[in-house]
Amino acid sequence: MAGIENKTITADEAGMRLDRWFKSHYPDLGFGHLQKLLRTGQVRVDGKRVDAATRVAPGQSVRIPPLQTDAKVEAQDKANAKPRSRKLDADDRRAVEAMILYEDREVMVLNKPAGLAVQGGSGLSRHLDGMLEAFRDEKGNKPRLVHRLDRETSGILLLAKTRRAAQELSKSFRARQTRKIYWALVAGVPRPRQGRVSTYLARDEGMERMRIARHGEDDAQHSVSLYSVVDQAGPKVSWVSLRPITGRTHQLRAHAAHIGHPIVGDPKYFNVENWEVPGGVQNKLHLHARRIVIPHPAGNGSIDVSAPLPPHMQQSWNLLGFDASQYDPDINEPED
C-alpha cells in the first residue's frame, strides 16, 4: 500500500475481532506486525486506539497505514535474526504432526493439547504459531490459523494451508456456517437439561476475562450458546455438550458460570463457594473442542472431524463412569 487507507466495516462483519478482520482482508499481514501497528496507534477504529481483540461494528472506519506483508517481514527477520536450528524445526514438526487428525492440500485439522498456547504472548517461549514455522515452504508459506482456542482448552483447531483456503474458511466462520461442539465437565446439573444461553459479553476492565454486560454498554457483544446435559455423576458434576452460535472470547466459560454451572478447573470463571473437586479429578480446565463441521474451502462437501478427549478429561470420564463412545453429538445436541 502506498499510503493511509480507511475502510468501513460492513454489516456481515459485525462482531468480528479486529485481528480476524485484518486476517480476512490482508491475509499476508503478519500478526506480529499488526500488533506493533496497534501498540503504536497506527491502526485506529473511528479514530480511537484499539487492540487485537476489539470487536468491530457496522459503519465503523478502520484506519490502515502502509502495511508490510509477511514476505517483507520475513526478509527483515532473516537479516536480523539467527536462523532456526534444524533440530528445533524437526522437533516442532514432529510435535505438530502428532496432533494431526485430518489433512489434505487445503487444510490441516489438529488436536491441540491443553496447555499449549495458539499464539505468542507475555512470558511464552513456545506456541503453536511459532511451531508452524517448521512447515514453511520454499515460497515462504506456512499453515495459517483461521480461529483460536484458549491456552488451557484442548481439541479441534483448524488451519488453512493456502491463502485461498484461509479466505474461504474465514467467510464460513463469519457466516456462521460452522458447527462447533465442545465437551465440558461442569459443577452441578443444569436445569433444564437442554437450553439456550443468550447474553451480552464485554471485557472485564483490568482483568483477562469477560463479564456479563447489558445491551448498549461499550464493547458489549451479543453472545449465544446452546447446551445439553449428556450424563451426570449424582448432583455433584455433569458432562455437558456445548455449542457456541457466536464466537466471543471465553464465551462458553462465561456462559457456564452465568447459569450457575461453571466448568471444572476454570481458574477465571469458577464461582461456586465451598466446592471441592471430586477425588481423582485433576483441577485443570475440563473444556474440549470435540468436533467441527465446516464447508470445505475447495467447495467439495464438508470437513467433519472429531478429537479424542485429552488425558486429564479421559481420566475424569473413566472415574465418573462416563462413556464417550455412547454419545453422538450430532443426534443428542439441542437444536438452534
KEPA-306421 format. One record per residue (C-alpha): residue number from 1; residue in three letters; chain; x, y, z. Coordinates in steps of 0.5 Angstrom, whole numbers, plus 500, padded with zeros to 3 digits. Example, Ala and Ser with C-alpha at 12.3 -4.5 7.8 and 13.67 -1.06 7.14 Angstrom:
2
pt num->1, residu->ala, chaine->A, c1->525, c2->491, c3->516 .
pt num->2, residu->ser, chaine->A, c1->527, c2->498, c3->514 .
This chain:
336
pt num->1, residu->met, chaine->A, c1->500, c2->500, c3->500 .
pt num->2, residu->ala, chaine->A, c1->503, c2->507, c3->498 .
pt num->3, residu->gly, chaine->A, c1->499, c2->511, c3->504 .
pt num->4, residu->ile, chaine->A, c1->494, c2->511, c3->509 .
pt num->5, residu->glu, chaine->A, c1->487, c2->508, c3->508 .
pt num->6, residu->asn, chaine->A, c1->481, c2->508, c3->511 .
pt num->7, residu->lys, chaine->A, c1->476, c2->502, c3->511 .
pt num->8, residu->thr, chaine->A, c1->469, c2->502, c3->513 .
pt num->9, residu->ile, chaine->A, c1->466, c2->495, c3->517 .
pt num->10, residu->thr, chaine->A, c1->460, c2->492, c3->513 .
pt num->11, residu->ala, chaine->A, c1->454, c2->489, c3->516 .
pt num->12, residu->asp, chaine->A, c1->456, c2->482, c3->515 .
pt num->13, residu->glu, chaine->A, c1->463, c2->483, c3->519 .
pt num->14, residu->ala, chaine->A, c1->459, c2->486, c3->526 .
pt num->15, residu->gly, chaine->A, c1->462, c2->483, c3->532 .
pt num->16, residu->met, chaine->A, c1->469, c2->480, c3->529 .
pt num->17, residu->arg, chaine->A, c1->475, c2->481, c3->533 .
pt num->18, residu->leu, chaine->A, c1->480, c2->486, c3->529 .
pt num->19, residu->asp, chaine->A, c1->485, c2->481, c3->528 .
pt num->20, residu->arg, chaine->A, c1->481, c2->477, c3->525 .
pt num->21, residu->trp, chaine->A, c1->478, c2->482, c3->520 .
pt num->22, residu->phe, chaine->A, c1->485, c2->484, c3->518 .
pt num->23, residu->lys, chaine->A, c1->487, c2->477, c3->517 .
pt num->24, residu->ser, chaine->A, c1->481, c2->477, c3->512 .
pt num->25, residu->his, chaine->A, c1->483, c2->483, c3->509 .
pt num->26, residu->tyr, chaine->A, c1->490, c2->482, c3->509 .
pt num->27, residu->pro, chaine->A, c1->492, c2->475, c3->509 .
pt num->28, residu->asp, chaine->A, c1->499, c2->477, c3->508 .
pt num->29, residu->leu, chaine->A, c1->500, c2->481, c3->514 .
pt num->30, residu->gly, chaine->A, c1->504, c2->478, c3->520 .
pt num->31, residu->phe, chaine->A, c1->501, c2->478, c3->527 .
pt num->32, residu->gly, chaine->A, c1->507, c2->481, c3->530 .
pt num->33, residu->his, chaine->A, c1->507, c2->487, c3->525 .
pt num->34, residu->leu, chaine->A, c1->499, c2->488, c3->526 .
pt num->35, residu->gln, chaine->A, c1->501, c2->488, c3->534 .
pt num->36, residu->lys, chaine->A, c1->506, c2->493, c3->533 .
pt num->37, residu->leu, chaine->A, c1->502, c2->498, c3->529 .
pt num->38, residu->leu, chaine->A, c1->496, c2->497, c3->534 .
pt num->39, residu->arg, chaine->A, c1->501, c2->499, c3->540 .
pt num->40, residu->thr, chaine->A, c1->504, c2->505, c3->537 .
pt num->41, residu->gly, chaine->A, c1->497, c2->507, c3->535 .
pt num->42, residu->gln, chaine->A, c1->498, c2->507, c3->527 .
pt num->43, residu->val, chaine->A, c1->491, c2->503, c3->527 .
pt num->44, residu->arg, chaine->A, c1->485, c2->506, c3->530 .
pt num->45, residu->val, chaine->A, c1->478, c2->505, c3->529 .
pt num->46, residu->asp, chaine->A, c1->474, c2->511, c3->529 .
pt num->47, residu->gly, chaine->A, c1->480, c2->515, c3->531 .
pt num->48, residu->lys, chaine->A, c1->481, c2->511, c3->537 .
pt num->49, residu->arg, chaine->A, c1->487, c2->507, c3->540 .
pt num->50, residu->val, chaine->A, c1->484, c2->499, c3->540 .
pt num->51, residu->asp, chaine->A, c1->487, c2->492, c3->541 .
pt num->52, residu->ala, chaine->A, c1->487, c2->486, c3->537 .
pt num->53, residu->ala, chaine->A, c1->481, c2->483, c3->541 .
pt num->54, residu->thr, chaine->A, c1->477, c2->489, c3->540 .
pt num->55, residu->arg, chaine->A, c1->470, c2->487, c3->536 .
pt num->56, residu->val, chaine->A, c1->468, c2->492, c3->530 .
pt num->57, residu->ala, chaine->A, c1->461, c2->494, c3->529 .
pt num->58, residu->pro, chaine->A, c1->458, c2->496, c3->522 .
pt num->59, residu->gly, chaine->A, c1->460, c2->503, c3->520 .
pt num->60, residu->gln, chaine->A, c1->466, c2->504, c3->524 .
pt num->61, residu->ser, chaine->A, c1->472, c2->506, c3->520 .
pt num->62, residu->val, chaine->A, c1->479, c2->503, c3->521 .
pt num->63, residu->arg, chaine->A, c1->485, c2->507, c3->519 .
pt num->64, residu->ile, chaine->A, c1->490, c2->503, c3->516 .
pt num->65, residu->pro, chaine->A, c1->497, c2->505, c3->515 .
pt num->66, residu->pro, chaine->A, c1->502, c2->503, c3->510 .
pt num->67, residu->leu, chaine->A, c1->503, c2->495, c3->511 .
pt num->68, residu->gln, chaine->A, c1->509, c2->490, c3->511 .
pt num->69, residu->thr, chaine->A, c1->507, c2->483, c3->508 .
pt num->70, residu->asp, chaine->A, c1->509, c2->477, c3->511 .
pt num->71, residu->ala, chaine->A, c1->515, c2->476, c3->506 .
pt num->72, residu->lys, chaine->A, c1->518, c2->483, c3->507 .
pt num->73, residu->val, chaine->A, c1->518, c2->482, c3->515 .
pt num->74, residu->glu, chaine->A, c1->521, c2->475, c3->514 .
pt num->75, residu->ala, chaine->A, c1->526, c2->478, c3->510 .
pt num->76, residu->gln, chaine->A, c1->528, c2->483, c3->515 .
pt num->77, residu->asp, chaine->A, c1->527, c2->478, c3->520 .
pt num->78, residu->lys, chaine->A, c1->532, c2->473, c3->517 .
pt num->79, residu->ala, chaine->A, c1->537, c2->479, c3->516 .
pt num->80, residu->asn, chaine->A, c1->537, c2->481, c3->523 .
pt num->81, residu->ala, chaine->A, c1->535, c2->474, c3->527 .
pt num->82, residu->lys, chaine->A, c1->539, c2->468, c3->528 .
pt num->83, residu->pro, chaine->A, c1->536, c2->462, c3->523 .
pt num->84, residu->arg, chaine->A, c1->532, c2->457, c3->527 .
pt num->85, residu->ser, chaine->A, c1->536, c2->451, c3->528 .
pt num->86, residu->arg, chaine->A, c1->535, c2->444, c3->524 .
pt num->87, residu->lys, chaine->A, c1->534, c2->441, c3->531 .
pt num->88, residu->leu, chaine->A, c1->528, c2->446, c3->533 .
pt num->89, residu->asp, chaine->A, c1->525, c2->445, c3->526 .
pt num->90, residu->ala, chaine->A, c1->525, c2->438, c3->527 .
pt num->91, residu->asp, chaine->A, c1->522, c2->437, c3->534 .
pt num->92, residu->asp, chaine->A, c1->517, c2->442, c3->532 .
pt num->93, residu->arg, chaine->A, c1->515, c2->439, c3->526 .
pt num->94, residu->arg, chaine->A, c1->514, c2->432, c3->530 .
pt num->95, residu->ala, chaine->A, c1->510, c2->435, c3->535 .
pt num->96, residu->val, chaine->A, c1->505, c2->438, c3->530 .
pt num->97, residu->glu, chaine->A, c1->505, c2->432, c3->526 .
pt num->98, residu->ala, chaine->A, c1->503, c2->428, c3->532 .
pt num->99, residu->met, chaine->A, c1->497, c2->433, c3->533 .
pt num->100, residu->ile, chaine->A, c1->494, c2->432, c3->526 .
pt num->101, residu->leu, chaine->A, c1->487, c2->429, c3->526 .
pt num->102, residu->tyr, chaine->A, c1->486, c2->431, c3->518 .
pt num->103, residu->glu, chaine->A, c1->490, c2->434, c3->513 .
pt num->104, residu->asp, chaine->A, c1->489, c2->435, c3->505 .
pt num->105, residu->arg, chaine->A, c1->492, c2->440, c3->500 .
pt num->106, residu->glu, chaine->A, c1->488, c2->446, c3->503 .
pt num->107, residu->val, chaine->A, c1->487, c2->445, c3->511 .
pt num->108, residu->met, chaine->A, c1->490, c2->441, c3->517 .
pt num->109, residu->val, chaine->A, c1->486, c2->440, c3->523 .
pt num->110, residu->leu, chaine->A, c1->490, c2->439, c3->530 .
pt num->111, residu->asn, chaine->A, c1->488, c2->436, c3->536 .
pt num->112, residu->lys, chaine->A, c1->491, c2->442, c3->541 .
pt num->113, residu->pro, chaine->A, c1->494, c2->439, c3->547 .
pt num->114, residu->ala, chaine->A, c1->491, c2->443, c3->554 .
pt num->115, residu->gly, chaine->A, c1->497, c2->448, c3->556 .
pt num->116, residu->leu, chaine->A, c1->500, c2->450, c3->549 .
pt num->117, residu->ala, chaine->A, c1->498, c2->457, c3->547 .
pt num->118, residu->val, chaine->A, c1->496, c2->458, c3->540 .
pt num->119, residu->gln, chaine->A, c1->500, c2->465, c3->539 .
pt num->120, residu->gly, chaine->A, c1->505, c2->468, c3->543 .
pt num->121, residu->gly, chaine->A, c1->504, c2->473, c3->549 .
pt num->122, residu->ser, chaine->A, c1->508, c2->475, c3->555 .
pt num->123, residu->gly, chaine->A, c1->512, c2->470, c3->558 .
pt num->124, residu->leu, chaine->A, c1->511, c2->465, c3->553 .
pt num->125, residu->ser, chaine->A, c1->517, c2->462, c3->549 .
pt num->126, residu->arg, chaine->A, c1->513, c2->456, c3->545 .
pt num->127, residu->his, chaine->A, c1->507, c2->457, c3->542 .
pt num->128, residu->leu, chaine->A, c1->503, c2->453, c3->536 .
pt num->129, residu->asp, chaine->A, c1->504, c2->459, c3->531 .
pt num->130, residu->gly, chaine->A, c1->512, c2->459, c3->532 .
pt num->131, residu->met, chaine->A, c1->512, c2->452, c3->532 .
pt num->132, residu->leu, chaine->A, c1->509, c2->452, c3->525 .
pt num->133, residu->glu, chaine->A, c1->515, c2->456, c3->522 .
pt num->134, residu->ala, chaine->A, c1->518, c2->448, c3->521 .
pt num->135, residu->phe, chaine->A, c1->512, c2->448, c3->516 .
pt num->136, residu->arg, chaine->A, c1->514, c2->454, c3->512 .
pt num->137, residu->asp, chaine->A, c1->516, c2->452, c3->505 .
pt num->138, residu->glu, chaine->A, c1->520, c2->455, c3->499 .
pt num->139, residu->lys, chaine->A, c1->515, c2->460, c3->497 .
pt num->140, residu->gly, chaine->A, c1->515, c2->463, c3->505 .
pt num->141, residu->asn, chaine->A, c1->508, c2->460, c3->506 .
pt num->142, residu->lys, chaine->A, c1->506, c2->456, c3->512 .
pt num->143, residu->pro, chaine->A, c1->499, c2->454, c3->515 .
pt num->144, residu->arg, chaine->A, c1->495, c2->459, c3->518 .
pt num->145, residu->leu, chaine->A, c1->491, c2->460, c3->524 .
pt num->146, residu->val, chaine->A, c1->483, c2->461, c3->522 .
pt num->147, residu->his, chaine->A, c1->481, c2->461, c3->529 .
pt num->148, residu->arg, chaine->A, c1->484, c2->460, c3->536 .
pt num->149, residu->leu, chaine->A, c1->483, c2->456, c3->543 .
pt num->150, residu->asp, chaine->A, c1->485, c2->459, c3->550 .
pt num->151, residu->arg, chaine->A, c1->491, c2->456, c3->552 .
pt num->152, residu->glu, chaine->A, c1->488, c2->451, c3->557 .
pt num->153, residu->thr, chaine->A, c1->483, c2->449, c3->552 .
pt num->154, residu->ser, chaine->A, c1->484, c2->442, c3->548 .
pt num->155, residu->gly, chaine->A, c1->482, c2->440, c3->542 .
pt num->156, residu->ile, chaine->A, c1->480, c2->442, c3->535 .
pt num->157, residu->leu, chaine->A, c1->484, c2->447, c3->531 .
pt num->158, residu->leu, chaine->A, c1->483, c2->449, c3->524 .
pt num->159, residu->leu, chaine->A, c1->489, c2->451, c3->520 .
pt num->160, residu->ala, chaine->A, c1->489, c2->453, c3->512 .
pt num->161, residu->lys, chaine->A, c1->495, c2->451, c3->508 .
pt num->162, residu->thr, chaine->A, c1->493, c2->456, c3->503 .
pt num->163, residu->arg, chaine->A, c1->491, c2->464, c3->502 .
pt num->164, residu->arg, chaine->A, c1->485, c2->462, c3->499 .
pt num->165, residu->ala, chaine->A, c1->483, c2->457, c3->504 .
pt num->166, residu->ala, chaine->A, c1->484, c2->462, c3->509 .
pt num->167, residu->gln, chaine->A, c1->480, c2->467, c3->506 .
pt num->168, residu->glu, chaine->A, c1->474, c2->462, c3->505 .
pt num->169, residu->leu, chaine->A, c1->474, c2->459, c3->512 .
pt num->170, residu->ser, chaine->A, c1->474, c2->466, c3->515 .
pt num->171, residu->lys, chaine->A, c1->468, c2->467, c3->511 .
pt num->172, residu->ser, chaine->A, c1->465, c2->461, c3->513 .
pt num->173, residu->phe, chaine->A, c1->466, c2->463, c3->520 .
pt num->174, residu->arg, chaine->A, c1->463, c2->470, c3->519 .
pt num->175, residu->ala, chaine->A, c1->457, c2->467, c3->516 .
pt num->176, residu->arg, chaine->A, c1->456, c2->462, c3->522 .
pt num->177, residu->gln, chaine->A, c1->456, c2->456, c3->517 .
pt num->178, residu->thr, chaine->A, c1->461, c2->453, c3->522 .
pt num->179, residu->arg, chaine->A, c1->458, c2->447, c3->527 .
pt num->180, residu->lys, chaine->A, c1->463, c2->447, c3->533 .
pt num->181, residu->ile, chaine->A, c1->462, c2->442, c3->539 .
pt num->182, residu->tyr, chaine->A, c1->465, c2->443, c3->546 .
pt num->183, residu->trp, chaine->A, c1->465, c2->438, c3->552 .
pt num->184, residu->ala, chaine->A, c1->466, c2->440, c3->559 .
pt num->185, residu->leu, chaine->A, c1->465, c2->438, c3->566 .
pt num->186, residu->val, chaine->A, c1->461, c2->443, c3->570 .
pt num->187, residu->ala, chaine->A, c1->459, c2->444, c3->577 .
pt num->188, residu->gly, chaine->A, c1->452, c2->441, c3->579 .
pt num->189, residu->val, chaine->A, c1->447, c2->439, c3->574 .
pt num->190, residu->pro, chaine->A, c1->444, c2->445, c3->569 .
pt num->191, residu->arg, chaine->A, c1->436, c2->445, c3->569 .
pt num->192, residu->pro, chaine->A, c1->433, c2->445, c3->564 .
pt num->193, residu->arg, chaine->A, c1->438, c2->439, c3->562 .
pt num->194, residu->gln, chaine->A, c1->438, c2->443, c3->555 .
pt num->195, residu->gly, chaine->A, c1->438, c2->450, c3->554 .
pt num->196, residu->arg, chaine->A, c1->440, c2->457, c3->550 .
pt num->197, residu->val, chaine->A, c1->444, c2->462, c3->554 .
pt num->198, residu->ser, chaine->A, c1->444, c2->469, c3->551 .
pt num->199, residu->thr, chaine->A, c1->447, c2->475, c3->554 .
pt num->200, residu->tyr, chaine->A, c1->452, c2->481, c3->552 .
pt num->201, residu->leu, chaine->A, c1->459, c2->480, c3->554 .
pt num->202, residu->ala, chaine->A, c1->464, c2->485, c3->555 .
pt num->203, residu->arg, chaine->A, c1->472, c2->485, c3->557 .
pt num->204, residu->asp, chaine->A, c1->472, c2->486, c3->565 .
pt num->205, residu->glu, chaine->A, c1->476, c2->492, c3->566 .
pt num->206, residu->gly, chaine->A, c1->483, c2->491, c3->568 .
pt num->207, residu->met, chaine->A, c1->482, c2->483, c3->568 .
pt num->208, residu->glu, chaine->A, c1->484, c2->478, c3->563 .
pt num->209, residu->arg, chaine->A, c1->477, c2->475, c3->563 .
pt num->210, residu->met, chaine->A, c1->470, c2->477, c3->560 .
pt num->211, residu->arg, chaine->A, c1->464, c2->479, c3->564 .
pt num->212, residu->ile, chaine->A, c1->456, c2->479, c3->563 .
pt num->213, residu->ala, chaine->A, c1->454, c2->486, c3->560 .
pt num->214, residu->arg, chaine->A, c1->448, c2->490, c3->559 .
pt num->215, residu->his, chaine->A, c1->446, c2->492, c3->552 .
pt num->216, residu->gly, chaine->A, c1->448, c2->498, c3->550 .
pt num->217, residu->glu, chaine->A, c1->454, c2->498, c3->554 .
pt num->218, residu->asp, chaine->A, c1->461, c2->500, c3->551 .
pt num->219, residu->asp, chaine->A, c1->464, c2->494, c3->547 .
pt num->220, residu->ala, chaine->A, c1->458, c2->489, c3->549 .
pt num->221, residu->gln, chaine->A, c1->457, c2->484, c3->544 .
pt num->222, residu->his, chaine->A, c1->451, c2->479, c3->544 .
pt num->223, residu->ser, chaine->A, c1->453, c2->472, c3->545 .
pt num->224, residu->val, chaine->A, c1->449, c2->466, c3->544 .
pt num->225, residu->ser, chaine->A, c1->451, c2->459, c3->547 .
pt num->226, residu->leu, chaine->A, c1->447, c2->452, c3->547 .
pt num->227, residu->tyr, chaine->A, c1->448, c2->447, c3->552 .
pt num->228, residu->ser, chaine->A, c1->446, c2->440, c3->553 .
pt num->229, residu->val, chaine->A, c1->447, c2->435, c3->559 .
pt num->230, residu->val, chaine->A, c1->450, c2->428, c3->557 .
pt num->231, residu->asp, chaine->A, c1->451, c2->425, c3->563 .
pt num->232, residu->gln, chaine->A, c1->452, c2->426, c3->571 .
pt num->233, residu->ala, chaine->A, c1->455, c2->423, c3->577 .
pt num->234, residu->gly, chaine->A, c1->450, c2->425, c3->582 .
pt num->235, residu->pro, chaine->A, c1->448, c2->432, c3->583 .
pt num->236, residu->lys, chaine->A, c1->456, c2->434, c3->584 .
pt num->237, residu->val, chaine->A, c1->458, c2->434, c3->577 .
pt num->238, residu->ser, chaine->A, c1->456, c2->433, c3->570 .
pt num->239, residu->trp, chaine->A, c1->458, c2->432, c3->563 .
pt num->240, residu->val, chaine->A, c1->455, c2->438, c3->558 .
pt num->241, residu->ser, chaine->A, c1->456, c2->439, c3->551 .
pt num->242, residu->leu, chaine->A, c1->456, c2->446, c3->549 .
pt num->243, residu->arg, chaine->A, c1->455, c2->449, c3->542 .
pt num->244, residu->pro, chaine->A, c1->457, c2->457, c3->541 .
pt num->245, residu->ile, chaine->A, c1->453, c2->460, c3->536 .
pt num->246, residu->thr, chaine->A, c1->457, c2->466, c3->536 .
pt num->247, residu->gly, chaine->A, c1->465, c2->466, c3->537 .
pt num->248, residu->arg, chaine->A, c1->466, c2->471, c3->543 .
pt num->249, residu->thr, chaine->A, c1->472, c2->471, c3->548 .
pt num->250, residu->his, chaine->A, c1->472, c2->466, c3->553 .
pt num->251, residu->gln, chaine->A, c1->464, c2->465, c3->551 .
pt num->252, residu->leu, chaine->A, c1->463, c2->458, c3->554 .
pt num->253, residu->arg, chaine->A, c1->467, c2->459, c3->560 .
pt num->254, residu->ala, chaine->A, c1->463, c2->466, c3->562 .
pt num->255, residu->his, chaine->A, c1->456, c2->463, c3->560 .
pt num->256, residu->ala, chaine->A, c1->457, c2->456, c3->564 .
pt num->257, residu->ala, chaine->A, c1->459, c2->461, c3->570 .
pt num->258, residu->his, chaine->A, c1->453, c2->465, c3->569 .
pt num->259, residu->ile, chaine->A, c1->448, c2->460, c3->569 .
pt num->260, residu->gly, chaine->A, c1->451, c2->457, c3->576 .
pt num->261, residu->his, chaine->A, c1->455, c2->451, c3->573 .
pt num->262, residu->pro, chaine->A, c1->462, c2->454, c3->572 .
pt num->263, residu->ile, chaine->A, c1->467, c2->449, c3->568 .
pt num->264, residu->val, chaine->A, c1->471, c2->445, c3->573 .
pt num->265, residu->gly, chaine->A, c1->478, c2->447, c3->574 .
pt num->266, residu->asp, chaine->A, c1->477, c2->454, c3->571 .
pt num->267, residu->pro, chaine->A, c1->481, c2->459, c3->574 .
pt num->268, residu->lys, chaine->A, c1->478, c2->465, c3->571 .
pt num->269, residu->tyr, chaine->A, c1->471, c2->464, c3->572 .
pt num->270, residu->phe, chaine->A, c1->469, c2->458, c3->577 .
pt num->271, residu->asn, chaine->A, c1->465, c2->462, c3->582 .
pt num->272, residu->val, chaine->A, c1->462, c2->456, c3->587 .
pt num->273, residu->glu, chaine->A, c1->464, c2->457, c3->594 .
pt num->274, residu->asn, chaine->A, c1->466, c2->452, c3->598 .
pt num->275, residu->trp, chaine->A, c1->466, c2->447, c3->592 .
pt num->276, residu->glu, chaine->A, c1->471, c2->442, c3->592 .
pt num->277, residu->val, chaine->A, c1->474, c2->438, c3->586 .
pt num->278, residu->pro, chaine->A, c1->472, c2->431, c3->587 .
pt num->279, residu->gly, chaine->A, c1->477, c2->426, c3->589 .
pt num->280, residu->gly, chaine->A, c1->481, c2->423, c3->583 .
pt num->281, residu->val, chaine->A, c1->479, c2->429, c3->578 .
pt num->282, residu->gln, chaine->A, c1->485, c2->434, c3->577 .
pt num->283, residu->asn, chaine->A, c1->484, c2->441, c3->578 .
pt num->284, residu->lys, chaine->A, c1->485, c2->443, c3->571 .
pt num->285, residu->leu, chaine->A, c1->480, c2->446, c3->566 .
pt num->286, residu->his, chaine->A, c1->475, c2->441, c3->563 .
pt num->287, residu->leu, chaine->A, c1->474, c2->444, c3->557 .
pt num->288, residu->his, chaine->A, c1->475, c2->441, c3->550 .
pt num->289, residu->ala, chaine->A, c1->473, c2->443, c3->543 .
pt num->290, residu->arg, chaine->A, c1->471, c2->436, c3->541 .
pt num->291, residu->arg, chaine->A, c1->468, c2->437, c3->534 .
pt num->292, residu->ile, chaine->A, c1->468, c2->441, c3->528 .
pt num->293, residu->val, chaine->A, c1->464, c2->441, c3->522 .
pt num->294, residu->ile, chaine->A, c1->465, c2->447, c3->516 .
pt num->295, residu->pro, chaine->A, c1->464, c2->447, c3->509 .
pt num->296, residu->his, chaine->A, c1->471, c2->445, c3->505 .
pt num->297, residu->pro, chaine->A, c1->474, c2->451, c3->502 .
pt num->298, residu->ala, chaine->A, c1->475, c2->448, c3->496 .
pt num->299, residu->gly, chaine->A, c1->467, c2->447, c3->495 .
pt num->300, residu->asn, chaine->A, c1->467, c2->440, c3->495 .
pt num->301, residu->gly, chaine->A, c1->463, c2->438, c3->501 .
pt num->302, residu->ser, chaine->A, c1->465, c2->439, c3->509 .
pt num->303, residu->ile, chaine->A, c1->470, c2->438, c3->513 .
pt num->304, residu->asp, chaine->A, c1->468, c2->434, c3->519 .
pt num->305, residu->val, chaine->A, c1->473, c2->432, c3->525 .
pt num->306, residu->ser, chaine->A, c1->472, c2->430, c3->532 .
pt num->307, residu->ala, chaine->A, c1->478, c2->430, c3->537 .
pt num->308, residu->pro, chaine->A, c1->479, c2->425, c3->543 .
pt num->309, residu->leu, chaine->A, c1->479, c2->427, c3->550 .
pt num->310, residu->pro, chaine->A, c1->486, c2->430, c3->553 .
pt num->311, residu->pro, chaine->A, c1->489, c2->425, c3->558 .
pt num->312, residu->his, chaine->A, c1->486, c2->429, c3->564 .
pt num->313, residu->met, chaine->A, c1->479, c2->429, c3->562 .
pt num->314, residu->gln, chaine->A, c1->479, c2->422, c3->560 .
pt num->315, residu->gln, chaine->A, c1->482, c2->420, c3->567 .
pt num->316, residu->ser, chaine->A, c1->476, c2->424, c3->570 .
pt num->317, residu->trp, chaine->A, c1->471, c2->421, c3->565 .
pt num->318, residu->asn, chaine->A, c1->473, c2->414, c3->567 .
pt num->319, residu->leu, chaine->A, c1->473, c2->416, c3->574 .
pt num->320, residu->leu, chaine->A, c1->466, c2->418, c3->574 .
pt num->321, residu->gly, chaine->A, c1->463, c2->413, c3->569 .
pt num->322, residu->phe, chaine->A, c1->462, c2->417, c3->563 .
pt num->323, residu->asp, chaine->A, c1->463, c2->413, c3->556 .
pt num->324, residu->ala, chaine->A, c1->464, c2->418, c3->551 .
pt num->325, residu->ser, chaine->A, c1->463, c2->412, c3->545 .
pt num->326, residu->gln, chaine->A, c1->456, c2->412, c3->547 .
pt num->327, residu->tyr, chaine->A, c1->454, c2->419, c3->545 .
pt num->328, residu->asp, chaine->A, c1->453, c2->422, c3->538 .
pt num->329, residu->pro, chaine->A, c1->454, c2->430, c3->539 .
pt num->330, residu->asp, chaine->A, c1->450, c2->430, c3->532 .
pt num->331, residu->ile, chaine->A, c1->444, c2->427, c3->535 .
pt num->332, residu->asn, chaine->A, c1->444, c2->429, c3->542 .
pt num->333, residu->glu, chaine->A, c1->445, c2->436, c3->542 .
pt num->334, residu->pro, chaine->A, c1->440, c2->441, c3->542 .
pt num->335, residu->glu, chaine->A, c1->437, c2->445, c3->536 .
pt num->336, residu->asp, chaine->A, c1->438, c2->452, c3->535 .
